[in-house]
Amino acid sequence: MFRNNPTHPLLHDHQLTGRKQELRSFSITGDIRVVYHNISSKTVILLDIGSHAQVY
């Protein structure tokens, strides 16, 4: 879903704040998140995956 439509509402994609403000995150399930960095409009680097507590 993220690859086809990174802004799909079910992903709950959002910009992070604080020391991770240059990163974004989206949800895979209720508590599993992926933290990533946008390199360009078609390229991202997936940095971390885990529960909310693990990645934040």
C-alpha positions as CSV (number, residue, x, y, z in Angstrom):
1,M,0.0,0.0,0.0
2,F,2.8,2.4,0.9
3,R,4.6,1.9,-2.4
4,N,1.4,2.5,-4.4
5,N,0.0,5.3,-2.4
6,P,2.2,6.6,0.5
7,T,-0.5,9.1,1.5
8,H,-3.3,6.5,1.8
9,P,-5.3,7.4,5.0
10,L,-5.0,3.9,6.4
11,L,-1.3,4.3,6.8
12,H,-1.6,7.3,9.1
13,D,1.6,8.7,7.6
14,H,2.9,11.7,9.5
15,Q,6.0,13.9,10.0
16,L,7.9,13.3,13.3
17,T,8.9,16.0,15.7
18,G,11.8,16.7,18.0
19,R,15.1,15.0,17.3
20,K,13.5,13.0,14.5
21,Q,11.8,15.9,12.8
22,E,13.4,15.2,9.4
23,L,11.8,11.7,9.4
24,R,8.3,10.4,8.8
25,S,6.3,7.4,10.0
26,F,3.4,5.2,8.9
27,S,1.5,2.4,10.5
28,I,1.4,-1.2,9.5
29,T,-0.9,-2.4,12.2
30,G,-2.4,-0.7,15.3
31,D,1.0,-0.6,17.1
32,I,3.6,-1.5,14.5
33,R,5.2,1.5,12.9
34,V,7.8,2.1,10.1
35,V,10.1,5.2,10.4
36,Y,11.5,6.4,7.1
37,H,13.4,9.3,5.5
38,N,12.2,10.8,2.2
39,I,15.1,11.1,-0.2
40,S,13.0,12.2,-3.2
41,S,9.4,11.9,-4.3
42,K,10.1,8.3,-5.5
43,T,12.9,7.2,-3.1
44,V,12.7,6.6,0.7
45,I,15.0,4.9,3.2
46,L,13.2,2.6,5.7
47,L,15.0,3.2,9.0
48,D,13.2,1.3,11.7
49,I,10.2,-1.0,12.2
50,G,8.7,-2.0,15.5
51,S,6.1,-1.1,18.1
52,H,5.4,2.5,19.0
53,A,7.6,2.3,22.1
54,Q,10.4,0.7,20.1
55,V,10.7,3.2,17.3
56,Y,10.0,6.4,19.2
